[in-house]
Amino acid sequence: SVNPDLGSERQTASFSVEKLTALLDGGTEQTRIRRAVVEAIESDPVFSRENQYFQTQNERYEAAVRKAVHLHKKMHEMGWTENGPEYKYIYRALSGDVAFLLHRVFMRSISVLGSDKQIAKWIPLATQHKLIGSYAQTELGHGTYLQGLETTAVFDTATQEFILNTPKISAMKWWPGDMGRSATHAVVFAQLYIQGKCYGIHPFIVQLRSLQDHSLCPGITAGDIGPKMNFEHIDNGYLLLKNVRIPRENMLSKFCEVRPDGTYVRQGSQKINYFTMTTVRISLISDEVLTPLMKACTIAIRYSVVRRQSKLKPGEQEAKILDYQTQQEKLLPQLAAAYAFHFINDYLQQLFNRGYREIQRKNFDMLPELHALSSGFKAVITQHSTAGVEICLRACGGHGYSLLSGLPSLYTKILASCIYEGENTILLLQTARFLIKCFMAASAGQPVPPSVTYLAAVKHGKCPAKNKLDFLSPDIYTEAYQHVAVRLTSSTAAKLQDLIQSGVKKHDAWNQCTVQLVQAAKVSKIYLLI
Amino acid sequence: SVNPDLGSERQTASFSVEKLTALLDGGTEQTRIRRAVVEAIESDPVFSRENQYFQTQNERYEAAVRKAVHLHKKMHEMGWTENGPEYKYIYRALSGDVAFLLHRVFMRSISVLGSDKQIAKWIPLATQHKLIGSYAQTELGHGTYLQGLETTAVFDTATQEFILNTPKISAMKWWPGDMGRSATHAVVFAQLYIQGKCYGIHPFIVQLRSLQDHSLCPGITAGDIGPKMNFEHIDNGYLLLKNVRIPRENMLSKFCEVRPDGTYVRQGSQKINYFTMTTVRISLISDEVLTPLMKACTIAIRYSVVRRQSKLKPGEQEAKILDYQTQQEKLLPQLAAAYAFHFINDYLQQLFNRGYREIQRKNFDMLPELHALSSGFKAVITQHSTAGVEICLRACGGHGYSLLSGLPSLYTKILASCIYEGENTILLLQTARFLIKCFMAASAGQPVPPSVTYLAAVKHGKCPAKNKLDFLSPDIYTEAYQHVAVRLTSSTAAKLQDLIQSGVKKHDAWNQCTVQLVQAAKVSKIYLLI
């Protein structure tokens, strides 16, 4: 039975809910598949989340492992596959409350960075879950600055092995999901040394635990990093390596190879090693950012229809809190953003799938632009969505603060998206570096990548809005944001040059402009989004 | 041993740290007392918080009860008293991680709202911990709108008792701290009925649990409301009352009394019943809002000195992240706000202590102003401080997201302060109602309370700043905020009148202006704060 206040609101819709649903899903067939998946998952008691807020961290972890194993069987039973149309709905229906998620990142790394031979060896093992993979990049003392990673991989020509070490405590791998207790293997990023020379960071497949008894392999120390603001079900881990030897074939070598004699051969850009992250950054938007925002909007708006508080008019019944102007001002912009981001997300996924195909063909031309775009969009969308979920939580007052509303865990989860896969400020500064470079090129009449051609078309016009109603036209906003994006970029570029010409060293000048650069990067991305 | 990066930063201070410490504490004697308290608490293993992030909710609750009992003994042993100078430092040193905090609110309610006879009966019992008190106001369906509370207290002349009931599920008391498992008594707010007539909400002392075996009293159903975003150590509870009879003497009757024959006598304003909350709202600022902000600033700024990431200059060591402009822009304004709020807090406490004394003398003149001021300041300070703690957390990246940094729990705790003791938007609208009323009075040449005399002095001048340097003068900001406060108030008042004159009903007109009214209230409080 539907709450009568909800029922009456639903009857006032000026559109067909079923048509909108199909539009959001991408067609009625998708809607049908989604509903079938949701039905199958929600009716299965193993996937129940009913007691999750009363469980300890250990119980949450064990339940997540149980679900992952059960899901594997269930998929077989239902005829679902990892590449099938159901997959994205499965994760969503589970609310991500399942173990072994890094396994997919492990596989993606091998698919992107591995040679055909490596793919042929490892992907079938991973697909059949004969191993559990993780992705070990971040270190206790090194997150955003990948060049600063300290883990070493020294090539030993005599044995044709790499010897991996954690030279000091700050080099300990820290955060990798599934690594604390679960993973048997990981793609580990380390500085490659050949005959004393450093060749920068490279990815290596390292076995962490025995496939027989799950005990740690010789030279490996690993465990759980302890409680976090959310992700109680995930065993984020630490990893220390002491003279861990792996065969030469375990360095992922689609783009770089160490030959048996120690010769180092590179095909393509060194930056390709970051590309896994570039694609992860975009692929996470849908599940980890938009879904929580949509859920938060749904919870908060439904609650605002059901909750009555105080009177709008004396003598009447208490009013639905959604009827208060202040409540509408809080919630409706978040709902609008959720729709906007949903539709823009399709475009972003297409753009990155195209980039991914080009890179597989060893065409690296789009790499700088894709990196800048993925960084900027990830930062702007996670930032806005996180603020949106917080607004939804607070708009529900005390009941929003109860874990049982679902809002606190949506907030503590989405908040992490502002930090992982590149902290947002750092990402915006990387976008800004690309913008400034392109602006300088455009100013010198050189060609620039498609996403920044607007930088060449500097306009000095005034706001074309003449009256209130003009502000209802989307074109006004597009033009205004373009204007601000160009102006912030050009004025910061000018300030940078002034500082350098006045004798400030290039790096100090950059640092002195970073607050403005972050602004420029944000606005440029908002402009592209609208 | 101090981390060398921290050590070198500390040596660069341009002021005496010891002098500043004494200034913050309010004198060297206060500093000495504080340090002695901190030393005594921190060296006592019963008060250890070492394992708190690994404990279940039940373990947290049991530890908090253990600490509360131990604290009682410890205070006796140390010669500390509830009214002594040590008390405020005890709570701070415990980080509030102790049970029975509502006991003080229970006592305060009786002190403020009880007759001399009631004070003489209950306060000694409470002081000696012969009972455990709570404060039951909020209901499942009623938080901010106190007039809408549904719990009833019907006077039975025959037995000289009040009969308390929870007429429906939305009337169930919900949230009271210490009520789920601990409290033996509560001050319960209920609608008073005498011979079928409702006299509005009044406070009643109700026994919930046996003083012999702690079992629930007849007619009482109570328990824990379940997990929240923080406060795992507190048994926030629910309470259902079914024909619970209490003696006539249990209605707190300093200001209102029911005589044996059922005659209702009031002395002073009905609004006095809200005054406990008015004082709680101000008294919580120091411990629940400023302390978390200060701690977050300390953690984040220390971390930013110790954490090195990326290079400012090529070839050099990785830079302290505090040396990045973007990190300074995040953290230093929060630190400045913590200092500003600390010093303003003394002024607020004095103002409210004065008001409290007046009200004890049954002079209610200041009540509307105190209510408006407490509402506005609480909203503005909690809002700003909560945002500040979130910024600190995010500025520490992944390590800030680990519970072990302390930042997540500071955030989830301070966030509650935006909601409890009056949700911030509602509080700002109450402040706005006072502002509009005073503005109308001032416009009509009538006298207004001291805190809003500025509303009468409307200035239409332009910003007096002539160049960049003028913006370093605090006077510019004071004048600017005064200007904005007056302008927002006057323009909203004008919009309200226009709407009403155009035929919109008064209550609809008010609702249509609330977004602007919230802005006006915020700015007016910021103006008073600076």
Interface residues (C-beta under 8 A of the other chain):
Chain A: Y53 F54 T56 Q57 T138 G141 H142 G143 T144 Y145 G148 W174 W175 I225 G226 P227 K228 M229 R307 R308 Q309 S310 K311 L312 K313 P314 E318 D323 Y324 Q325 T326 E329 K330 R394 G397 G398 G400 Y401 S402 L403 L404 P408 T412 L415 A416 C418 I419 Y420 E423 N424 T425 L429 K505 H507 D508 N511 Q512 C513 T514 V515 V518
Chain B: Y53 F54 T56 Q57 T138 G141 H142 G143 T144 Y145 G148 W174 W175 I225 G226 P227 K228 M229 R307 R308 Q309 S310 K311 L312 K313 P314 E318 D323 Y324 Q325 T326 E329 K330 R394 G397 G398 G400 Y401 S402 L403 L404 P408 T412 L415 A416 C418 I419 Y420 E423 N424 T425 L429 K505 H507 D508 N511 Q512 C513 T514 V515 V518
